[in-house]
Amino acid sequence: MGTLLIRNARNIITMDDQKTKIPGGSIFVQDQKIVAIGTSLPYDTADVVIDARDKIVYPGLVNTHHHLYQSLTRNIPLAQSCSLFDWLTTLYEIWVHLRPEDVYLSAMIGLGELLKSGCTTSSDHFYCFPNATSPYLIDEEIRAARDVGIRFFPTRGAMSLGRARGGLPPDELCQDENSILKDMQRVIERYHDARPFAMVRVGVAPCSPFSVTKDLMLESARLARAYGVRMHTHLAETLDEESFCLQTMGVRPLDFMEMTEWTGSDVWYAHGIWFSDAEIQRLARHGCGIAHCPTSNMKLASGVFPLAKMKQSGIPIGLGVDGSASNDTSNMLLEVRMAHLLHRLHTGPDALSAEDALYLATRGSAQILGWDDEIGSLEVGKAADMFLIDTRRLEYAGALFDDAALPVLTGLSQIVDTTIVGGRVVVEHGRLVHVDEEQLAQVAQRAATRLVEEASLRTGIDYRQSRTSPPAASNAPAYQP
């Protein structure tokens, strides 16, 4: 892959254990690995040289929770002003019409947006497998990740508990347990790469307690551990989920995880809002990680993640943008900003500094993906995953006093100037290197329009109209929360 020299940076924000900053520093990269970092390096040239004189270098952000396929169902009027379960039952009817090409396009969009906002590694939780289409949809996401050049951690999700059996999703989006487990095994064997500096690692991810069976949770945990891959699911996102578990299984969500072998340091949950104090202590003992998704939680009015209690208990915490339809963007730097502001508002001015929010999105996120030995900070021996911002941009004028906080607190777009993954430049001058962005946007919008139109024809519902009344009874879940 050759060599890369980034020289004479205004500053390098390393996010190492000491949160070291290197004004005037340089970085030398051989293949994917950082070989040297500091000032006065003994390297004058390389295959690619970047003059970073007015630029600040940051470690690449790490996204720990996403649903990339939702990029084609953003800003749907009927899905606004909803809590989680109403939002899901509305969008399920559109997602039934997903095709393989839609999954590829949506992943290209979401991953491209992430790269442009400084994210160099992203996980994804893919659980939507319409009965009428190919079962190999996660393969389309992996293909897209390779095309845009991002480091990728897809998790093979699933829904097996449809409405006919008391679950939330329509039966058309559910698969039987045997098919799910067989494909989880296929995805692991085909794509998981445990070697250093891998570009793809995979995990196992049944969707949630209200959309899968106990048997699937048990068997998927055993499958994951047999192969040594990580495990991911939604948990404790809303009080509706808590009510579902209590009424249908007689236990709280964390109890269900313990019953089905879904606890341990190889497990991370998305959201984790509605844990009791005692459950937080249990989480800490288990070593489970949490993907905090502040924008999604605010949009769906799910609640506020108990960050201070989680941190005090030593629970690993990372950040995630969540699905584009519950965020309406895939902007990782913006997610860092939202985390910083939300917890200051909710807890107080000392709750989460801008630099600490950035730390959650780098070191914290890398830890819960089990990848902290290679990504999350700029250090010798780690992957050359980073982003650069040019301080000469108008939105940074008058703000050049705290380089670590700069991209979190200032700027409106959070679009970075350069993104590098594994030593390769994938965003340059704020644009994707390997993608015709305008053409992709046009093709993707046509696909999104088709999805909405097909759903409207099937259901008789106009999804472009804003919600003015509660969802019809036929769309409600099988229980009353």
N, C-alpha and C positions, 0 to 999 in steps of 0.2 A: 504493500500500500504506500510505501515511501515515507518521506519525512515532512514535517510541518514545523515552521518556526513562527511564533507570535512574539514580536519583540517590542520592547519599550512601551508597554501598556501604561496608561495613566495610573491604573491600579489593578491588582489581581485579588479578588475576594475568594479565598481558598475554601472556606467552610471546613477546614480541618478541625481537630479537637480544640485547638487554641483560637479558632476563628482568625487565623493569621491573614493579614493584608500585606501585599507587596507592591508599594508604589514604584513605578518605573520598571516593573518586572517583565520577564520574558518566560516563555514556555517552549520547550523543544519536545517534539513528538516523533516517535519511531513507530510506524505502523499504527496500531490503535493506542499505544501506551505512552503515557507521559514519562519521558526519560530524565528531564531536568526542568526545574522551575526555580526562579529567583532572579537576582540581578547579576550582571556581568557573566552571563553564561558563555562557555567556550564554543559557541556555535555562531557562525556568521551567515550561513546560507542553508537552504533546504529546498526540497522539491516545490514546496509552496511556502511563501513568506508573506505574513500579514503585518503591516506597519500599524501598530495599535497605539500610537502616540497619544491620541485624544480619546481612547476607548478604555472601557472598564470590562474586565473579563470575569465572568461568574461561572461556577459549575452548572452543568445542565440540570434543569428542573426534572423531577421525577413524578409522574402522575400515577396515583395508586388506584384510581377507580374511574371507569368510563363505560359508556355503552355507545360505541361509535355508530352503530346502525341508526341511532336516533338523530343523527345529523340531518336526515331528510325529513324529519317531522318537528322542526323547530318553529316556534311562533305560530302554532296552530290555535286560532282564536278559541275554539271550543274547549281546548285543554288548558286555557288560562283560568285563573281564579278557582283552582281546584286544590283539594288536599290529595295526598298520595293515591289512595284507592280510587277516587273518582277520576283522577288524572290517568291512572293506569287503564281503567276500564274503558275510557274514551280512546286512548291511543292503541290499545290492543287491536281494535277493529281496523286500524290502518296497517299495523305491523303484520297482520295476517297476509297482506299482499306483497310482502318483501320477496324480491328475486335475487339471485346471486349477484347480478350486475349492480343492484341497489346497494348491497352490502359492500362491494368493492368501492363504489363511488362515495358512499358515506364515510368509509374508513379513510379514503384519500383526503376528504375534506377535513375530518376531525383531526387526523394526524398532521396534516399540513398546517392547520391552525395552531396546533400544539408546538410544532417546530418553530413557527413564526413568533411564538410567545416564549421562546427560550427553553422549551421542554425537549429533552433528548431521549428520555425513556418513558414509555407509557404502558401501563397495563390496560386491559380491556376485559369486561365481563359480558360475554356474548351468550345469551340464553334464549333467543327468539328463533325458533325453527318451525316455520309454517309447514303444515302437513303437505301442502300442494307443491312444494318446491324441493330443491336439492337439500340433502342433509349436510352437505359439505360447505356450509356457509362460513365457518370460521377460517377456512382456507383462503377465502377471498380477502379477509382482513390481513392475514399474514402476507399475502401477495402485495397488498397495498402498502404495508409497512416497508417491505423490501423496495418498492418502487420509490417511495419518498425518502427512504434512508434513515428511519428512526429505529432506535433499539426498542424491542417490543416484547411485552409479557402478556399475551392473550390467555384468558382462562375459559375453558370449555364449560359453559353454563348449561342450564336445562330447566325446563318446567315439566312436571309430570302429574301435577294435581290440578286437573281442570275443573270447570264449574260443575260438571256432572258428578264429581266426587267431593264437592264441597270446597274447592279451591277458588282462587280469584280469576285466573286467566281463562279465556275460552279454550275449549277442547282442541280447536284447530291449531293452537300454538303449543300443544303439549305432545310429548313423546313418551313411549313406554320405557320402563326402567332398563330393560335389556338393551334396547337400541342406544340409549343414552350412555350406558356404561361401556358398550362396545366401541362407540365413537370416541369417548374420552380416552380409552386405551389407544385407539388409532392415532389421535392427535398427539398424545404423549410420545408414542413410538416414532412418529414421523417428524415431529417438529422440535421437541424439547432438546435443547443443546446445553449441557451442563459444563462445557469447556470454558476456560477463561475468555472473557471479552466476547461472549456469544451475542449474536444479534437477536436471537429468539429463544425465549424460555417460556414454558407454558405451565398452566395450573388447572385445577379442577374447581368448578364453581356452580353447584346447584343454586338456583336463583334466590330463594327466600323461604321462610317457614310457611308462608301462605300459598306457595306454588309448587312444592315438592313433597314427596312422601318421606316418612321416617326410614323406610327401607333404602330409598335412593341416597339419603344422607349417610347412612351407615356404610353402604357398599362403596360409595364414592370416596369416603374417607379412607377405607381400607385399600382401595385401588391407588389413591394418591400416595399413600405411605409405602405401598409395595414398590412404587416407581421413584420415590424420593422427590416428589414435586409438591408445591405449595397448594394451599386450599383457601378459597375465598367465597364469601356469600354476604348478602345483606343481613343486617341484624339490628334490632332495637332502633329502627328509623322513626317509627310513629307509634302513638298509643293504639291506633287501629290494629297494628301488628300484634301488640301485646294482648289486646282483647281477643284476637283470632286464636292465638296460642292458648290462652286460658280457657276459651269456650270450646275449642275443638280438641285440645290435647290435655287440658287440665294443668299445664305448666307454663311458666314464663319463657320467653325466647332463649335466654341463656341456659335454662334448665334443658331445653330441647337440644341445644348444642352439646351439652355434656352427655346427655343420653345417647347421642348419635356419634360420639367420638370426634366431635368437631371443636375441640379445644387443643391448644398447644402453641409452641413457638413457631410452628409451620402454618398457622392459621391467621388470616386477617379478615376483619369484618368491615363492611362499608357502613358508615354513619355512626352507630353506637351512641345514640342520644339518650335513650330511655333506660339506662341502667341505674339500679339503686346503688347506694354507697357500698352496701355489702357485696353487690355483684361486681362493682369496680375492683374491689379487693380480690375477688375470685379471678377476674380477668388477669390481674397482675400476677397472681400465682400461676395461672396457666401459661402466661407469656404471650397471649394473643395480641395482635396489633390491630389498630383502627385506622381506616381511611376516612379522614375528616373532609366533608364536602360542604363548606359553608354556603356557597351560592345556592345550590340545590335545596339545602335545608331551609334557607330563607324564602325561596320562591314557593315551595310547597307548604310553607308554614309548619314544618315538621317539628321544630323545636331547636334549641341551642345546645350544641355539643358541650359536655362538661369538661372543657379543656383543662382547667386548673386542677381539678380532682384527678383526672387521668394522668397528667404530668407528675403530680405529687406522688401518685402510686407507682410511677415508673413504667407505665404502659407505653409501648412503642406507638408513635403517632406519625402519620404522614398525611399529605393533602391529595385530594382528587377533585377533578372538575365535575365528575358524575356525567350522566348522559346528557347529550346536547339538548334534549327536549325538556329537561328539568333545570337547565342552565341557560340554554339558548346560545351558548358559545363554547368553544374549547380553548379558552385563553388561560394558560396556567399562571402567568404573572398576575393576571387579574384575580385569580383565585387566592394567590398569596395576599394580595391587597385586601380582599374581602375578609380573609381570616383575621388579619391584623385589626381591621376596623370593627368587625363584629364583636370580638372579645374585649376590646377596649370599651365599647358601648355597654356590653352585657355585664362585665366584671369590674372594670375600672381601668384607669390610664396605664397601669403597670402590668396588665394582663398578658400582652403578647407584643413585644417590640417588632418593628419592621424587620430587623435582622433575624430575630428569633422565628418569625413567620417564614422567612427565606430558608432558615435552617430546617424547618419542618418539611419544606418542599424539596429539600436536597438530601441531607443526611437522614432525616426522619423517614422520608419516603423510601429511600434506598434500604433502610433497615427492615421495614416491614415487608419488602419484597425479597428479603434475604440476599440482597445484592450489594450490601454496603462495603464489601471488600474490594469492589471494582468501580462503583459509581457513587455520586453524591458529593464528592469533594475534588479539588484540584491538588493532587499530591503525586509525587514520584511513584510509579508503579500502578497508578490507577488509569482508567480509560480516559482518553482525550475527548470527553464530552463537555461542551461548554457553550456559552453564548456571550456575545459582545454587544455593548451599546456604545454609540457615538455620543459623547457628551456635548458636541457642538449643535445638537438638535435644539430647536426653539423651546420645546417643553422642559428642557433641563436648565435653561438659563435662570440664574439666581438660586440654583438648588445644589450647587456642587460643594457641599460641606460634609456629607456623610455618604460615601460611595456604596456602602453595604445596603443602606436604606433607599437609595436613589430610585431603582426601578420599581420599588414597592409603593413609594409615596408619591412619585411624580410621573407625569405623562398620562395621556388619555387613552392611547391605543394599546399600550403594552406590546407593541410590535418591536422586536429586537432588530439589530442591524445584521448580525451574523450568527448562525448556529452551526456548530461543528459536532458531528457524531462519529466517534471512533477515528478521529483525525481527518474526516472528510467534511468539507464545507457543503452543507445542505440548504442553508439559507444565506443569501448574499444581498446586501443592500435592501433588506427587508422582504425579499421575495424568494420563493422556493426555487432551487436551482434546477430540479429535474421535472418540474410540472408547469404546464401552461395554465396558469391560475384562472384566467378568464374563460377559457374553453371548458375547464373542469366545472366552474361555477354554473355555466349555462347548461351543460349536460345533466348535472346533478339537480338543478332546479326543475328541469323537465321530468326527471324521475320522481321528484318529490310531488309535483303536480299530479302525475299519474297515480301515485299511491293514494292521495287524498280523493281523487275522482273515483277510483275503483272502490274505495271504502264507502263513499257516499252512495254509489249505485247499489252496493250490497245492503247497506243498512237503512237507506232513506234519510240519513242524517246529513245536514250541511255542516261540515267541520270548519268551514270558513266563517261561520257566524259565532259571535261571542255567546258565552253561556249566560242565559238570563234566568234560569230556574234550575233546581236540582236535577241530577241525571234521572232518566226514566227508571222505573222499578226493574225493568228487564235487564238493565245494565248493572244493577247493584250486586254486591257479593252475596254469597249464600247465607251469610250470618248477619246479625245486627250488632255492630260494635257499640 
